[in-house]
Amino acid sequence: MPVHKRTDDIDWNDLRYALALARHGSLSATARLLKVNHATVARRIAALEASLGIVLFERRARGYRPTAQAQPVLQAAEQVEVPLLRLGRLADAERGQQLEGNVRVTCTEGIASHCIAPQLAALRQRWPGLQIEITVEHRSLSLARREADIAIRWARPQSGELYASRLGNVPYRLYRNPLTGDRSVIAAFDESLPDLPETRWLAKQKNLRPVIRSNSMLPLVAAARAGACAVLLPEFIGRQFPELVAEPGRPPVSRELWLVLHRDLRRTPRVRTVADFLGAAIRALLRQSS
């Protein structure tokens, strides 16, 4: 028979690792989020399984899936997590009265490379005590679980204790190098991102053939700049490359961009300062497209 530890011997950190793995589905994604290596995640999960005497996850082709036995454990862990996270946010707000320390920003790759990174020199020059951590994700990280302090998102959040500020409308256009020979070929996101508006628009275009695919925008842009194909880009990105020319006419896709904070951290000076600075910079950049 398995030997069970007393429940008061269970390490909360092990439960935190289990929750993260259940939410993100892979050792690598969980490790990136918790800023450890994947071996640490595996060790923490094994320790918790040994403590409880049950198997919490089964390994599948697409990652880790919680077992039926894991469900009550994860539900109990979530109930413990909520007040602990709230206390952590409130304590962080109290500690963060100085304009120094780390501020975590989550956004997509295009926003990170073409909106945020170019602004960091000016931000650091003005507030040298701040450190900025950028997490590039297509999925939305949780501000409630403190996976980030600030999120730049392509949709307004519909739930949670969040404060959202609209940054502007983002038109997309089809860009290509005039030297591109075949005007029917295009670079596009791969099947891992099927729900993006630009992916859905492309699926309806019978005159365009995706010949280059990636889950990253950077190689798609590089291929278009080299003349291999066209690419659908936000105007604020496409116009940064003089070798790319936009097709005329009405933009085929348009999206809204939002800056999101958790209400508990909204008035924390270091978070508010970075949010205001980035918000103003992104609004100015988007106005150039209108």
C-alpha positions as CSV (number, residue, x, y, z in Angstrom):
1,M,0.0,0.0,0.0
2,P,1.3,3.5,-0.7
3,V,2.5,5.5,2.2
4,H,0.7,8.9,2.5
5,K,2.2,11.9,4.1
6,R,0.0,14.0,6.4
7,T,-1.7,16.8,4.4
8,D,0.1,19.4,6.4
9,D,3.4,18.1,5.1
10,I,2.5,18.8,1.5
11,D,4.5,21.7,0.1
12,W,2.4,24.5,-1.4
13,N,5.1,25.0,-4.0
14,D,4.5,21.5,-5.3
15,L,0.8,22.2,-5.6
16,R,1.7,25.4,-7.5
17,Y,3.7,23.4,-10.0
18,A,0.9,20.9,-10.4
19,L,-1.6,23.7,-11.1
20,A,0.8,25.3,-13.7
21,L,1.3,22.0,-15.5
22,A,-2.4,21.3,-15.6
23,R,-3.0,24.8,-17.1
24,H,-0.2,24.9,-19.6
25,G,0.1,21.2,-20.5
26,S,3.9,20.8,-20.9
27,L,7.0,20.8,-18.8
28,S,8.7,23.4,-21.0
29,A,5.8,25.9,-20.9
30,T,5.5,25.4,-17.1
31,A,9.2,25.8,-16.6
32,R,9.3,29.1,-18.6
33,L,6.4,30.4,-16.6
34,L,7.9,29.5,-13.2
35,K,11.5,30.4,-14.3
36,V,13.0,27.0,-13.6
37,N,14.2,24.2,-15.8
38,H,11.9,21.4,-16.9
39,A,13.7,18.9,-14.6
40,T,12.7,21.0,-11.6
41,V,9.0,20.8,-12.7
42,A,9.2,17.0,-13.2
43,R,10.9,16.7,-9.7
44,R,8.2,18.8,-8.0
45,I,5.4,16.8,-9.6
46,A,7.0,13.5,-8.6
47,A,7.4,14.8,-5.1
48,L,3.7,15.7,-4.9
49,E,2.6,12.4,-6.4
50,A,4.8,10.6,-3.8
51,S,3.2,12.7,-1.0
52,L,-0.3,11.9,-2.1
53,G,0.3,8.4,-3.2
54,I,-1.5,8.9,-6.5
55,V,-0.7,9.6,-10.2
56,L,-1.6,13.2,-11.1
57,F,-0.7,13.4,-14.7
58,E,-0.6,11.1,-17.7
59,R,1.8,11.8,-20.6
60,R,0.2,12.1,-24.0
61,A,1.4,13.0,-27.5
62,R,0.3,16.6,-27.0
63,G,1.6,17.0,-23.5
64,Y,0.5,16.3,-19.9
65,R,-3.1,15.7,-18.9
66,P,-4.4,15.5,-15.3
67,T,-5.8,12.1,-14.3
68,A,-9.2,11.7,-12.7
69,Q,-7.5,11.3,-9.4
70,A,-5.9,14.7,-9.9
71,Q,-9.2,16.7,-10.2
72,P,-10.0,17.0,-6.5
73,V,-6.4,17.8,-5.7
74,L,-6.3,20.6,-8.3
75,Q,-9.6,22.0,-7.2
76,A,-8.4,22.1,-3.6
77,A,-5.2,23.7,-4.7
78,E,-7.1,26.4,-6.6
79,Q,-9.1,27.3,-3.5
80,V,-5.8,27.7,-1.6
81,E,-4.2,29.7,-4.4
82,V,-6.8,32.5,-4.7
83,P,-6.3,34.1,-1.2
84,L,-2.5,33.6,-1.4
85,L,-2.3,35.4,-4.7
86,R,-4.5,38.2,-3.4
87,L,-2.2,38.6,-0.4
88,G,0.8,38.5,-2.7
89,R,-0.6,41.3,-5.0
90,L,-1.5,43.5,-2.0
91,A,2.0,43.0,-0.5
92,D,3.6,43.7,-3.8
93,A,1.6,46.9,-4.1
94,E,2.8,48.0,-0.7
95,R,6.4,47.2,-1.5
96,G,6.2,48.9,-4.9
97,Q,6.0,52.5,-3.8
98,Q,9.4,53.3,-5.3
99,L,10.1,53.5,-9.1
100,E,12.4,50.5,-9.0
101,G,12.1,46.8,-9.4
102,N,10.9,44.3,-11.9
103,V,7.8,44.8,-14.1
104,R,6.6,41.8,-16.2
105,V,4.9,42.5,-19.5
106,T,3.2,39.9,-21.6
107,C,2.3,40.3,-25.3
108,T,2.6,38.7,-28.7
109,E,5.8,38.7,-30.7
110,G,5.0,41.5,-33.0
111,I,4.1,43.8,-30.1
112,A,7.2,42.9,-28.2
113,S,9.6,43.4,-31.1
114,H,8.0,46.4,-32.8
115,C,6.1,48.3,-30.0
116,I,7.8,47.6,-26.7
117,A,11.5,46.8,-27.3
118,P,12.1,50.0,-29.2
119,Q,10.8,52.0,-26.2
120,L,13.0,50.4,-23.6
121,A,16.0,52.7,-24.0
122,A,14.0,55.8,-23.3
123,L,12.1,54.1,-20.4
124,R,15.4,52.9,-18.8
125,Q,17.0,56.3,-19.3
126,R,14.1,58.0,-17.5
127,W,13.7,55.4,-14.7
128,P,17.0,53.5,-14.4
129,G,15.8,51.6,-11.3
130,L,13.2,49.7,-13.4
131,Q,13.8,46.3,-15.0
132,I,11.4,45.1,-17.7
133,E,10.7,41.4,-18.3
134,I,8.9,40.6,-21.6
135,T,7.1,37.3,-22.0
136,V,6.1,36.6,-25.6
137,E,2.9,34.4,-25.8
138,H,0.0,34.1,-28.2
139,R,-2.1,32.8,-25.3
140,S,-3.2,35.1,-22.5
141,L,-1.2,34.8,-19.3
142,S,-3.1,35.3,-16.1
143,L,-2.7,38.6,-14.3
144,A,-4.7,37.2,-11.4
145,R,-2.1,34.4,-10.9
146,R,0.7,37.0,-11.2
147,E,2.1,35.5,-14.4
148,A,2.5,39.1,-15.5
149,D,1.9,42.6,-14.3
150,I,0.9,44.2,-17.6
151,A,-0.7,42.6,-20.6
152,I,-1.0,44.0,-24.1
153,R,-3.9,42.0,-25.6
154,W,-5.7,41.8,-28.9
155,A,-9.1,41.7,-27.2
156,R,-10.7,43.3,-24.2
157,P,-11.0,40.9,-21.2
158,Q,-14.6,39.9,-20.4
159,S,-14.1,38.7,-16.8
160,G,-11.8,39.1,-13.8
161,E,-10.8,42.0,-11.6
162,L,-9.0,43.7,-14.4
163,Y,-8.6,47.2,-15.7
164,A,-8.5,47.6,-19.5
165,S,-7.5,50.6,-21.5
166,R,-8.1,50.7,-25.3
167,L,-4.9,51.5,-27.2
168,G,-6.3,51.8,-30.6
169,N,-7.5,50.1,-33.8
170,V,-4.9,48.1,-35.8
171,P,-5.5,47.6,-39.5
172,Y,-3.8,44.8,-41.3
173,R,-2.6,44.9,-44.9
174,L,-1.1,42.4,-47.4
175,Y,2.6,43.3,-47.9
176,R,5.1,42.0,-50.4
177,N,8.4,42.9,-52.0
178,P,7.8,44.2,-55.5
179,L,10.4,41.7,-56.7
180,T,8.2,38.8,-55.6
181,G,7.5,36.7,-58.7
182,D,4.4,34.7,-57.9
183,R,1.8,37.0,-56.4
184,S,-0.3,34.1,-55.2
185,V,2.1,32.8,-52.6
186,I,2.0,33.9,-49.0
187,A,3.6,33.2,-45.6
188,A,1.2,32.4,-42.7
189,F,0.9,31.2,-39.2
190,D,0.8,27.4,-38.8
191,E,-2.0,25.2,-37.5
192,S,-1.2,26.0,-33.9
193,L,-2.9,29.4,-34.3
194,P,-6.1,28.6,-36.1
195,D,-8.4,31.2,-34.4
196,L,-6.5,34.4,-35.2
197,P,-8.6,36.8,-37.4
198,E,-5.8,36.9,-39.9
199,T,-5.6,33.1,-40.1
200,R,-9.4,32.9,-40.7
201,W,-9.2,35.6,-43.4
202,L,-6.5,33.8,-45.2
203,A,-8.4,30.5,-45.1
204,K,-11.1,32.2,-47.2
205,Q,-8.7,33.6,-49.9
206,K,-8.8,31.2,-52.9
207,N,-6.2,33.2,-54.8
208,L,-3.5,32.9,-52.1
209,R,-1.5,29.8,-51.3
210,P,0.4,29.5,-48.0
211,V,3.8,28.2,-48.9
212,I,5.7,29.2,-45.8
213,R,4.3,28.6,-42.3
214,S,5.5,29.2,-38.8
215,N,4.2,29.8,-35.3
216,S,6.5,32.9,-35.2
217,M,6.0,36.2,-37.1
218,L,9.7,36.8,-37.5
219,P,10.5,34.2,-40.2
220,L,7.3,35.1,-42.0
221,V,8.4,38.8,-42.2
222,A,11.9,37.8,-43.2
223,A,10.7,35.6,-46.0
224,A,8.4,38.4,-47.4
225,R,11.2,40.9,-47.2
226,A,13.5,38.6,-49.2
227,G,10.8,38.4,-52.0
228,A,9.7,34.8,-51.3
229,C,6.0,35.6,-50.7
230,A,3.5,38.1,-49.4
231,V,2.6,38.4,-45.7
232,L,-0.4,39.9,-43.9
233,L,0.9,42.3,-41.2
234,P,-0.4,45.1,-38.9
235,E,0.3,48.4,-40.6
236,F,2.6,49.5,-37.7
237,I,4.9,46.6,-38.5
238,G,4.7,46.5,-42.3
239,R,5.6,50.2,-42.8
240,Q,8.8,49.7,-40.8
241,F,10.3,47.8,-43.8
242,P,10.9,50.0,-46.8
243,E,11.3,47.0,-49.1
244,L,7.7,45.9,-48.4
245,V,4.8,47.5,-50.3
246,A,1.2,47.3,-49.1
247,E,-1.6,46.4,-51.4
248,P,-4.0,49.4,-51.9
249,G,-7.6,49.4,-50.8
250,R,-9.4,48.8,-47.6
251,P,-7.5,46.8,-44.9
252,P,-8.9,43.2,-45.0
253,V,-8.5,42.7,-41.3
254,S,-8.7,45.1,-38.4
255,R,-8.2,44.3,-34.7
256,E,-8.3,46.3,-31.4
257,L,-5.3,46.5,-29.0
258,W,-5.8,46.8,-25.2
259,L,-3.6,47.4,-22.2
260,V,-4.7,45.4,-19.2
261,L,-3.7,45.5,-15.5
262,H,-5.0,43.8,-12.4
263,R,-7.0,46.2,-10.3
264,D,-4.9,45.3,-7.2
265,L,-1.7,46.6,-9.0
266,R,-3.2,49.4,-11.0
267,R,-1.9,52.1,-8.6
268,T,1.4,50.5,-7.8
269,P,3.8,53.2,-9.0
270,R,6.3,51.1,-10.9
271,V,3.6,49.1,-12.7
272,R,1.5,52.3,-13.3
273,T,4.6,54.1,-14.6
274,V,5.5,51.4,-17.1
275,A,1.8,51.0,-18.2
276,D,1.4,54.7,-18.8
277,F,4.7,55.0,-20.7
278,L,4.1,52.0,-22.9
279,G,0.4,52.9,-23.4
280,A,1.3,56.4,-24.7
281,A,4.1,55.1,-26.9
282,I,1.8,52.4,-28.5
283,R,-1.0,54.9,-29.0
284,A,1.3,57.3,-30.8
285,L,2.6,54.5,-33.0
286,L,-0.9,53.4,-33.9
287,R,-2.0,56.9,-34.7
288,Q,0.5,56.9,-37.5
289,S,-1.5,54.2,-39.2
290,S,-4.8,56.0,-39.1
